């Protein structure tokens, strides 16, 4: 939903899931935090998306999120900033 620009829908769903699954390790440690960078990209805040992706990179790198690709989103954020060479490094990882 965040990738298509429905940030309000994503935030509402994230709040609902946060209430319904407060002790869910996957939900709280991986799934919910993975939405924040995508929301920032949708809001045209690539700097904030890069910051969030860098903070969460360790958890994502463990491979527990099959539906997320932090390197791809980080590369897209760099492209939105006009930094063409930097994304190439991110897409290789």
N, C-alpha and C positions, 0 to 999 in steps of 0.2 A: 504494500500500500504506500509506503514512504517513497518507493522508487517511481511511482506514478503521480506523486504530488499530493496524496491525501494525508497530509501531516496531521490534521485534526483527527481523522479516523484512527491513525496509528497511535496518537497520544491517548485517545479515549480507550482503545483496546489495551494498550500497555498498562494504563491505570487499572482497568478491570482485571487483567491477568495478575497484576501486582497484588490486588486485594484477594483474588481467588486462590493464588498459589504462593503465599508469602514464604513458605519454607522449601519451595522447589529449587533445588540447586541449579539445574539446567536453566530454568526460567529466570532466576534471579541473577545468576552469574554470567550467562551467555546470551540467551534470547532477548531479554528486555534491553540490556545494554547495547546490543547490536543495532537496535533501531535508532539510537540517538545520532550516530554519524550520518545515517541516511536521511534523517529529518533535516539535519543541518545542510546537507547537500541540496535538498529540495528547497530550502529557504535561501539558497544562494550564499551560504556561509562556508566556503570550502576550507578556510583557515581553521575554523572550529571543528569541522569534520576530521581534518588531519590530526588535530590535537586529540580528539576522542579516539580515533583509530589507533594512534600511537599508544595511548593509555591502555587500550584493551587488546593490543596486539598479542600480548603474552597468552591470554586465555584463548584467543582465536587460533593461535598457532598450534595449540594442542590438538586441533582437528575435531573438536567436539561440535562445531557448528558446520554441518554439511551444507546449509543453505546460505552461508555467508562467505564472502571472499574479501577479507580486509585489504589485501594487496590491490585488488581491482578497484575497490572504492577509494582507496588512498590515491591510486593513480589517476582516477577520474577527478578527484579534488585538485590534484596538482595541475591537471590539464585546464580546469576551470580558472586556475590562477595564472594560466599562460606559461607555466613552467614545463616545457615540452620534454626536456631531457630527463628530468626527475622521474616521471611516470615509468619510463623504460626500466629503471632500476626496480621499481615496485612490481611491475608486471612479471619480472623474471623470478620473483621469490615465491 
